[in-house]
Amino acid sequence: MKDIKQLINFGIINIDKSAGPTSFSISKFLRKELGLNKTSHMGTLDPKVTGVLPITLGRACKLANYFITHDKNYVGILHTHKEQDINKLQELIDKHFSGKIKQTPPHRSAVKRAEREREIYNFKFLEALENKRDFLFECSVEGGTYIRKICSDLGDMIGGAHMGELRRTRAGIFDESKIYDLYKFSLAVEEYKKGNDKKLREMIVPAEIAIRQVLKVIEVDKSALKALYTGKPLLKSNIVGKDEVVGKDEVFALFCEKNFIGTYRKTTEEGIFGRAEFVFN
């Protein structure tokens, strides 16, 4: 069994974010409670938005970018300023907010306000409330898509609308099947500090297990480990088994049996298969 301190320093916890706190403040809270130098959240949620907020712990922060860009699922409420027909709203969504769309981040965002392309895989209105001004929807979108902006842009076409409520139900490989609110997390940490790490251990996903689910895996021979741990490139002769699964310039995870070595980017250099982006040593 992996040592709990190693797990804390290279793991991920899927937090069930409540309405109110910022994503940054939740990440900071975990960092303080676990006594870590660094934590980071994988995809900002607005203070009022709830749901899936994976937090990388310790050295796992170096892997955060490999998770952030993956698809996201949401459920929410669109509030219109006038009574609307749900079928008309769906027609507008299908016409203007389906497939690849152009978006400019809202004024209150953590990124530069430059137009960018994002893909909407699915956006469906499920139910209209009796007032015909509140509509339940669910959607699946590319990472980095602003649902609030879709709601306001739709509002511009119908005389006004805004996002009433929103909950993220999935962020890449993380969903609501294994999620913990801050109260349960705090109780687990309290027991851990008293010598019982069972509950905290159950909450943490080892980073080396998670990375296998988002990157292709290449196996390396033990004889190459010493050179790799000093930052040397991965040679094609170091690889065990097939390597055709990795495309040009693609990032992959390197393992030696069950041990995670690091993340590498494939090169076209003669004799060199990949160069390190992150080495776990």
Secondary structure as UniProt FT lines:
FT   HELIX           4..9
FT   STRAND          10..17
FT   HELIX           23..34
FT   STRAND          39..41
FT   TURN            47..48
FT   STRAND          50..58
FT   HELIX           59..63
FT   HELIX           65..68
FT   STRAND          72..80
FT   HELIX           86..96
FT   STRAND          99..103
FT   STRAND          116..128
FT   TURN            130..131
FT   STRAND          134..141
FT   TURN            143..144
FT   HELIX           147..158
FT   STRAND          161..171
FT   TURN            172..173
FT   STRAND          174..175
FT   TURN            176..177
FT   HELIX           182..193
FT   TURN            194..195
FT   HELIX           198..203
FT   STRAND          204..206
FT   HELIX           207..212
FT   TURN            213..214
FT   STRAND          216..220
FT   HELIX           222..224
FT   HELIX           225..229
FT   TURN            230..231
FT   STRAND          234..235
FT   HELIX           236..238
FT   STRAND          239..240
FT   TURN            244..245
FT   TURN            248..249
FT   STRAND          251..256
FT   TURN            257..258
FT   STRAND          259..266
FT   TURN            270..271
FT   STRAND          272..279
//
